């Protein structure tokens, strides 16, 4: 059997496929209105029409690759600086010492560790829609998993997978729920109780599933060099600064409107300070920082290349056609059926639009009037988008964060897909039941 293509090959192939689609799918567009005061752009319902525009040339497709990288510059910088920061901290010995101390605490309590890590990353997804931040932490998490006797699939499941679950079922994910509710003219964070109940149900199912898999697929524990060494005073300071930085960044995202640049600055400073506290010296600290960049460059490239796909489909003038084709027929169905199919349509649409915040901005102005027309509450409309789009982040190869995490973990995409499909289907079934329940109880 031939080796399955790696993440880089898959992304490049998808870019080429997207370009080919621009010649196959009819070009079309919705009319959009821009508000000068707020800068907000809205889509006019029922304004879709086919157009005859120039097709992208082969050279245009090639140019979209560096443009895609440039368009995700802030994310790429974040990944590189996070990678450099964690590499420096690892070289101080603080991470290994902290890991060793944690292993001693968790000896014989491996299942508890699974639950704790899953809930930790799920909380990150719930609060800030965390995904890209997992990339730089993956090497450390793999080390942690091996120390407990868990394979790479388990580690990615409890970390990246849990962030996606938290993001998808969150009552207040700022990049999904809040943006979608704003586009739907709903009170922000309204309907949170129902979402919290569904989140609790999903969390129990999600963790139970991984415990079952992990216990059936244990590997031999890997004891690291110096496994008996516990945290020194300097290492305790570094770990304290690391935890404080995470808390500070979370506060900044929630309360200070921080973006990736502020997060990058925080971790860059943490890396430099940690190296000096760890007695590496300024030269060694910066050299290790550069080594950390090298470790993360492939993951950063994957993020940028994934962005090129959206550029090609958008400039090829077929994104609006895809939206119109997916959601137009729903107006002829009952509210419950329409809501579930709306979720499925969002899942399909997430392939060419891997940014779920961008998907909300694009689709909500189209779907809100449609929901009003068929008697579907706007809150359910947001719910269908939220579940359908975000769950797909653990599946689609156009999601740069997923492909980067898999690349670092040395997990082939086909192996991951085979592993995660059943769990994702369970999530979709729960989501569909939740949506039908919401329709039945008049969730609004």
PALO-893290 format. One line per field, with one value per residue (C-alpha): x, y, z negated; residue number from 1. Coordinates in steps of 0.05 Angstrom, whole numbers, plus 5000, padded with zeros to 4 digits. Layout:
BEGIN
east <- [X|...]
north <- [Y|...]
up <- [Z|...]
num <- [NUM|...]
//
This chain:
BEGIN
east <- [5000|5027|5040|4982|5000|5026|4992|5031|5011|4938|4935|4968|4921|4861|4886|4890|4821|4791|4820|4790|4722|4722|4716|4661|4615|4575|4600|4552|4546|4499|4489|4523|4512|4567|4551|4599|4591|4604|4643|4596|4579|4512|4486|4419|4371|4346|4397|4437|4450|4497|4550|4601|4670|4741|4767|4831|4892|4942|4989|4933|4928|5003|5001|4945|4995|5041|4980|4948|5011|5013|4939|4952|5016|4991|4974|5040|5078|5039|5056|5130|5136|5097|5141|5204|5178|5162|5228|5267|5226|5239|5314|5313|5290|5228|5179|5212|5217|5144|5124|5162|5129|5061|5076|5090|5024|4986|5018|4962|4912|4921|4846|4841|4896|4855|4794|4833|4869|4805|4767|4825|4827|4752|4749|4798|4751|4690|4722|4765|4754|4826|4856|4920|4949|4948|5000|5060|5039|5033|5105|5100|5031|5059|5114|5062|5020|5078|5095|5024|5024|4978|4989|4990|4917|4895|4937|4909|4838|4843|4877|4859|4796|4772|4783|4739|4684|4687|4685|4627|4582|4604|4550|4597|4652|4669|4687|4625|4565|4576|4591|4532|4484|4507|4495|4426|4407|4400|4418|4491|4499|4424|4400|4462|4425|4404|4475|4505|4460|4479|4553|4550|4519|4570|4628|4607|4600|4665|4707|4674|4691|4765|4771|4744|4791|4852|4844|4840|4901|4952|5026|5087|5103|5164|5206|5245|5317|5322|5253|5268|5287|5234|5223|5279|5266|5283|5237|5180|5187|5185|5124|5090|5105|5078|5012|5007|5018|4962|4915|4936|4925|4857|4838|4864|4823|4759|4764|4816|4799|4868|4887|4943|4995|4984|4987|5051|5083|5065|5096|5157|5171|5158|5208|5264|5252|5248|5314|5349|5318|5339|5411|5415|5445|5421|5459|5434|5364|5360|5393|5341|5287|5310|5311|5239|5221|5250|5206|5143|5157|5120|5059|5061|5064|5004|4963|4980|4969|4899|4882|4899|4840|4789|4823|4817|4744|4726|4762|4738|4668|4638|4631|4564|4540|4557|4520|4459|4459|4464|4413|4364|4322|4312|4254|4208|4217|4188|4225|4255|4279|4304|4344|4379|4394|4419|4470|4491|4497|4541|4585|4593|4606|4661|4706|4716|4709|4751|4743|4679|4677|4681|4627|4581|4591|4577|4517|4478|4452|4426|4398|4364|4310|4303|4292|4240|4204|4198|4182|4249|4275|4339|4368|4360|4390|4453|4453|4453|4511|4550|4545|4551|4611|4654|4650|4680|4744|4766|4755|4767|4837|4828|4834|4906|4908|4885|4935|4991|4977|4974|5039|5075|5045|5067|4995|4974|4909|4875|4893|4864|4801|4789|4799|4757|4698|4658|4667|4647|4585|4564|4572|4530|4475|4473|4474|4416|4375|4391|4368|4303|4291|4304|4252|4202|4208|4208|4280|4287]
north <- [5000|5069|5119|5168|5240|5285|5349|5393|5351|5349|5425|5437|5386|5421|5488|5460|5427|5493|5528|5475|5485|5558|5534|5484|5518|5577|5645|5686|5738|5768|5842|5871|5935|5969|6014|6073|6086|6015|5987|5927|5892|5855|5809|5827|5768|5744|5784|5726|5727|5691|5733|5726|5744|5729|5662|5657|5638|5585|5641|5673|5606|5606|5678|5660|5616|5673|5717|5664|5661|5737|5738|5694|5731|5745|5671|5648|5696|5670|5598|5613|5654|5603|5548|5587|5603|5531|5506|5554|5534|5461|5474|5505|5437|5467|5428|5361|5373|5395|5335|5288|5318|5312|5239|5224|5255|5218|5150|5100|5156|5159|5163|5223|5256|5243|5275|5335|5350|5341|5389|5439|5443|5441|5502|5537|5523|5546|5611|5634|5585|5561|5521|5550|5556|5480|5473|5496|5455|5390|5366|5374|5340|5281|5274|5277|5224|5176|5183|5161|5105|5138|5141|5203|5195|5198|5260|5297|5276|5303|5367|5393|5351|5377|5449|5438|5406|5465|5515|5479|5473|5535|5583|5643|5627|5699|5676|5634|5647|5721|5737|5697|5726|5796|5781|5753|5815|5773|5794|5773|5710|5699|5626|5606|5558|5511|5511|5497|5436|5408|5423|5383|5323|5326|5332|5268|5230|5258|5240|5171|5155|5172|5134|5073|5080|5098|5038|4992|5022|5032|5036|5024|5083|5122|5146|5208|5223|5250|5226|5230|5304|5349|5423|5469|5539|5570|5521|5536|5610|5593|5548|5602|5653|5605|5595|5670|5685|5637|5670|5739|5722|5693|5757|5799|5761|5765|5835|5876|5856|5826|5794|5747|5802|5815|5740|5734|5791|5759|5692|5724|5761|5697|5658|5710|5718|5643|5632|5684|5656|5586|5611|5598|5667|5714|5681|5610|5635|5667|5607|5561|5609|5601|5526|5530|5569|5513|5462|5502|5526|5468|5479|5554|5540|5494|5549|5599|5550|5532|5606|5605|5558|5609|5664|5624|5605|5676|5710|5656|5683|5615|5621|5657|5605|5549|5585|5597|5524|5495|5538|5560|5495|5496|5546|5490|5445|5441|5481|5419|5386|5453|5465|5398|5404|5475|5444|5393|5448|5488|5427|5420|5495|5492|5455|5516|5565|5537|5601|5592|5666|5684|5633|5666|5735|5706|5662|5694|5753|5701|5652|5698|5723|5651|5627|5681|5659|5586|5599|5578|5619|5658|5625|5557|5585|5605|5537|5501|5543|5535|5459|5446|5490|5483|5408|5401|5433|5364|5333|5379|5379|5453|5470|5492|5482|5409|5393|5427|5388|5322|5339|5351|5288|5246|5223|5212|5247|5183|5150|5209|5210|5136|5148|5211|5196|5155|5206|5263|5226|5217|5292|5307|5260|5295|5363|5342|5318|5384|5424|5384|5393|5468|5472|5432|5475|5541|5558|5633]
up <- [5000|5020|4965|4954|4975|4919|4897|4945|5005|4983|4976|5044|5077|5046|5071|5142|5134|5110|5171|5218|5184|5204|5276|5260|5209|5238|5216|5176|5121|5069|5064|5003|4965|4924|4865|4865|4790|4765|4824|4822|4888|4895|4949|4980|4976|5044|5082|5110|5184|5231|5264|5319|5291|5312|5288|5247|5287|5266|5245|5203|5167|5153|5129|5081|5043|5018|5009|4966|4923|4918|4899|4839|4818|4747|4737|4766|4721|4661|4677|4687|4623|4583|4610|4593|4523|4506|4536|4491|4430|4447|4450|4380|4354|4322|4367|4355|4281|4277|4319|4273|4212|4245|4263|4190|4170|4225|4215|4220|4236|4312|4325|4280|4322|4385|4355|4328|4394|4434|4389|4390|4465|4471|4426|4472|4530|4491|4468|4527|4584|4575|4633|4662|4591|4585|4641|4602|4541|4580|4571|4496|4495|4534|4483|4428|4463|4472|4398|4381|4433|4484|4559|4603|4625|4553|4540|4601|4581|4510|4531|4601|4604|4537|4558|4618|4576|4527|4584|4620|4559|4522|4496|4507|4558|4581|4651|4663|4617|4605|4678|4703|4652|4670|4744|4726|4684|4621|4551|4541|4499|4499|4495|4456|4408|4464|4493|4425|4415|4483|4469|4405|4441|4497|4447|4412|4477|4505|4444|4436|4509|4501|4436|4470|4529|4487|4441|4501|4536|4481|4500|4458|4413|4433|4375|4393|4376|4305|4288|4214|4216|4185|4194|4172|4145|4213|4249|4202|4220|4295|4287|4246|4301|4354|4317|4304|4378|4398|4347|4370|4443|4428|4391|4449|4500|4459|4430|4468|4540|4551|4616|4638|4636|4562|4548|4589|4550|4484|4501|4533|4468|4428|4470|4461|4386|4376|4411|4368|4304|4326|4331|4406|4420|4474|4531|4515|4503|4572|4605|4574|4595|4667|4659|4635|4698|4740|4703|4719|4790|4824|4780|4796|4871|4867|4833|4889|4946|4919|4924|4998|5011|4986|5027|5092|5081|5061|5119|5166|5149|5129|5054|5059|5109|5060|5004|5048|5072|5001|4965|5018|5019|4943|4948|4974|4913|4843|4788|4754|4819|4844|4780|4782|4857|4843|4795|4847|4900|4853|4845|4921|4929|4877|4926|4971|4913|4855|4815|4776|4756|4830|4845|4794|4826|4895|4880|4824|4865|4916|4866|4815|4864|4889|4817|4805|4869|4850|4776|4748|4690|4700|4639|4671|4735|4696|4662|4729|4754|4690|4686|4761|4776|4714|4705|4774|4750|4725|4794|4853|4885|4902|4828|4819|4744|4749|4804|4766|4702|4741|4776|4710|4681|4742|4753|4825|4842|4865|4798|4760|4803|4790|4716|4707|4754|4704|4648|4695|4718|4646|4636|4697|4673|4605|4641|4686|4625|4590|4651|4657|4582|4589|4645|4604|4542|4580|4561|4573]
num <- [1|2|3|4|5|6|7|8|9|10|11|12|13|14|15|16|17|18|19|20|21|22|23|24|25|26|27|28|29|30|31|32|33|34|35|36|37|38|39|40|41|42|43|44|45|46|47|48|49|50|51|52|53|54|55|56|57|58|59|60|61|62|63|64|65|66|67|68|69|70|71|72|73|74|75|76|77|78|79|80|81|82|83|84|85|86|87|88|89|90|91|92|93|94|95|96|97|98|99|100|101|102|103|104|105|106|107|108|109|110|111|112|113|114|115|116|117|118|119|120|121|122|123|124|125|126|127|128|129|130|131|132|133|134|135|136|137|138|139|140|141|142|143|144|145|146|147|148|149|150|151|152|153|154|155|156|157|158|159|160|161|162|163|164|165|166|167|168|169|170|171|172|173|174|175|176|177|178|179|180|181|182|183|184|185|186|187|188|189|190|191|192|193|194|195|196|197|198|199|200|201|202|203|204|205|206|207|208|209|210|211|212|213|214|215|216|217|218|219|220|221|222|223|224|225|226|227|228|229|230|231|232|233|234|235|236|237|238|239|240|241|242|243|244|245|246|247|248|249|250|251|252|253|254|255|256|257|258|259|260|261|262|263|264|265|266|267|268|269|270|271|272|273|274|275|276|277|278|279|280|281|282|283|284|285|286|287|288|289|290|291|292|293|294|295|296|297|298|299|300|301|302|303|304|305|306|307|308|309|310|311|312|313|314|315|316|317|318|319|320|321|322|323|324|325|326|327|328|329|330|331|332|333|334|335|336|337|338|339|340|341|342|343|344|345|346|347|348|349|350|351|352|353|354|355|356|357|358|359|360|361|362|363|364|365|366|367|368|369|370|371|372|373|374|375|376|377|378|379|380|381|382|383|384|385|386|387|388|389|390|391|392|393|394|395|396|397|398|399|400|401|402|403|404|405|406|407|408|409|410|411|412|413|414|415|416|417|418|419|420|421|422|423|424|425|426|427|428|429|430|431|432|433|434|435|436|437|438|439|440|441|442|443|444]
//
